Amino acid sequence: MKWFQEMSGNIYPNLVKFFYTKLHIVGDNLCSHVKGNEMEITPKVWSIVTGLKYVGLRINKGNIGVVEEFNKMQYYRSCLKNLQSKVRNFSVGGMKLNERIIAFIVSWMFTPRGSNHSVLIEEDLVLI
């Protein structure tokens, strides 16, 4: 692939993106396959590297309902720069800067899809 040839320095953004695109969960471990290498991040490694606990609620299309009293419209409106703007779809265009950045991280890396990263789905809003 062409983007592997464009790597220089200590951090390779395209390689990181590819890692997250291929990311899947096996048991309690995060696994990915990049450039012929299997990578596995265990809960112990995760907590050491990030300083975060490896706990929480796994959100997916099958269990979004377990997030009690989540109102996607109310939450989305709280992220907008102009609270009186009319909502046609859940687009990142009118969001405040911090919320917009988080939305792009979620839609590009955590819930990757083929296109249209600027329109959020309910799963994205719950993760944000």
Secondary structure in CASP SS format (residue, H / E / C, confidence):
PFRMAT SS
TARGET T0000
AUTHOR 0000-0000-0000
METHOD secondary structure of the structure
MODEL  1
M C 1.00
K H 1.00
W H 1.00
F H 1.00
Q H 1.00
E C 1.00
M C 1.00
S C 1.00
G C 1.00
N C 1.00
I C 1.00
Y C 1.00
P H 1.00
N H 1.00
L H 1.00
V H 1.00
K H 1.00
F H 1.00
F H 1.00
Y H 1.00
T H 1.00
K C 1.00
L C 1.00
H E 1.00
I E 1.00
V E 1.00
G C 1.00
D C 1.00
N E 1.00
L E 1.00
C E 1.00
S E 1.00
H E 1.00
V E 1.00
K C 1.00
G C 1.00
N E 1.00
E E 1.00
M E 1.00
E E 1.00
I E 1.00
T C 1.00
P H 1.00
K H 1.00
V H 1.00
W H 1.00
S H 1.00
I H 1.00
V H 1.00
T H 1.00
G C 1.00
L C 1.00
K C 1.00
Y C 1.00
V C 1.00
G C 1.00
L C 1.00
R C 1.00
I C 1.00
N C 1.00
K C 1.00
G C 1.00
N C 1.00
I H 1.00
G H 1.00
V H 1.00
V C 1.00
E C 1.00
E C 1.00
F C 1.00
N C 1.00
K H 1.00
M H 1.00
Q H 1.00
Y H 1.00
Y H 1.00
R H 1.00
S H 1.00
C C 1.00
L E 1.00
K C 1.00
N C 1.00
L C 1.00
Q C 1.00
S C 1.00
K C 1.00
V C 1.00
R C 1.00
N C 1.00
F C 1.00
S E 1.00
V H 1.00
G H 1.00
G H 1.00
M E 1.00
K C 1.00
L H 1.00
N H 1.00
E H 1.00
R H 1.00
I H 1.00
I H 1.00
A H 1.00
F H 1.00
I H 1.00
V H 1.00
S H 1.00
W H 1.00
M H 1.00
F H 1.00
T C 1.00
P C 1.00
R C 1.00
G C 1.00
S C 1.00
N C 1.00
H C 1.00
S C 1.00
V E 1.00
L C 1.00
I C 1.00
E H 1.00
E H 1.00
D H 1.00
L H 1.00
V H 1.00
L H 1.00
I C 1.00
END
